[in-house]
């Protein structure tokens, strides 16, 4: 189900089935940046909308950031949505 890699991190198209299969628990909803933060026993995950200008925000994606702290990862990867969008468009 993985669709691509970003800095060796797995990215998936997000759907309810994926959330169930990875047993993800929603930790936080960031309505300003259209992100949701999830956690399971193995890792931290961030859902996002790289095509947010599309109707309904477009297809959501989710990235597995391992055990890295959410805030730390975001601060080190400020433009990750734009970079991942470019990867998707060039696929």
N, C-alpha and C positions, 0 to 999 in steps of 0.2 A: 504494500500500500504506500510505501515511501515514494515520493515523486521526485525529490531532488535533495541535494546536499548544499548546505551553506556553512562554510568553514568547518567541514566535517561533522556538522549537526544535521540530523534528519528532519525533513519537512514533509508534511502530509497535507492532503486536502482534508478539511475538517468536516465531520458529520457525526451524528449522535452515535452511530455504530462504533466509530473509532473511540469516542470517549468511553463507551462501555467496555470495549475490548481491552483498553489500556487501564481501565479502572481509575479514571481521572476524577479528582475532586476539585471543584472550583474553589479557589482561594480568594480571588479579588476580581472585580470588574472595573476597568478603567474606561469610563464612558467618554472621556476627553480624547483619548488616542485610539478608541475602538479596539481595545485589547482585553483579553481575559487571561487570567493566570490560573494554572492548574498544577496539581501535584499528585503523584502517586508514590508508591513505596520506593521506586527506583530513581525518579527524576522530577525535574520541574519542566513545565511546558507553558508556552505563550501562544495564544491564538491571536490572529491579526488579519486585517483586510488590505492586501497590497493594491487592490483595485477599488478603493473606497468611493471613487466617483461614480461607479456603476450603480444602477438601481438596486436598492437594498444593501449596498456595500459590496456587492460582488461575492465571489466565492471566498469563504474564509479558509485560512490555512493555519496550521499549528506547527510549532518548532519545538523539538526536544532539546533543552539546554543542559541536560544532565543535572548535576547537583549544584550548579552555580547559582548563587543568590540572584533573584530576579532583578533587583535594583542595580547590582553590580554589572550584570550582563547587559542590561539596557544602557547603562552609562558607557559601556565599552563598545556598544554596537548601535549607536544612535540612529543611523540611517538603514537599519537592517531591512525594513519594509521596502524601501526603494531598491536596495541591492537585490533582494529576493524577487521583486517584481521584474527587474531586468533579467534575472536568470530564467524566470518563467516565460517571459516574452521571447527569449532567445532559444528556448528549448525546441 
